[in-house]
Amino acid sequence: MGSCWEGIDESRLLIAPVPGANSDGSARFLSLRHPKSGVRTSYLLCNGSLQELHWFKQPYGSWFLGDYVSEDGSLYTATPIDPVFIMLPLFEDARMKKGDDPGKFRQLDEILFINDYPGYQQLFSIAKDCMEIVCESKEIGSTKFFRLDDKKVFAWLYYKVCQLKQTLPALDQNYAAREEKDTLADSVSILGEYLKDDPWLKLLCDHFKLNLPEAKRIAADIEVCPSAIESPVGSSNFSQGKNTSEKKTGRNVKQAKKAKVETESRNIKEMFTRASRRRN
């Protein structure tokens, strides 16, 4: 279950999907922009699936990693994220929409070329397959062009809200006891964690007649899982974990503390040797 990063001395524990038999036995961390804040954030690309990283930390705890003890008991998990959320801000900027003008069609490699973010180039095949659900496309010869379509984006977001609204009561009995309008507000707020306020979150709030500031307040009270925004992982290969975790949604959970840099990893044999010397 342990994992390691090139150029990083501290041990970190990650639970993530195992690369399939047809892969090269590794997966890749990508530095991308968070779709809401734009902050540089680490994601995991494994088996053609984009995974979001989450960080958990108990007040006390350590990990046994082979012959070593990692004094920092923090835990990273990787869960699937719909890549459309990650791509949406890029495609919005790329069409250069002005007023009622729907904007321009652009080639996919142009859209994914972002200075200082080479990780987007690794998502070319994923974007090619998934972005037509929210885009118009045209083919000229062997070249395909994309342009974000507002109606398609809204239809996709509406489906996400309805899907989440049905799922929440099954995940937690507290949701099952709530009124439908409150569950709807929570669903929009959770999606709002991955959407810029303008235009998409505002569009959803207007359609469902929700108050945008209230929806943002609810989102602040809902912790999906702290993401690895300031993670020590970069764009490198890693030795994979063995388990796949599913994304959990919770309410009234205390905000996790900021990740601490691990102070020391010791060989377990050395620890017992030191203890026996002290007794002597």
Disulfide bonds with the S-S distance in Angstrom:
none
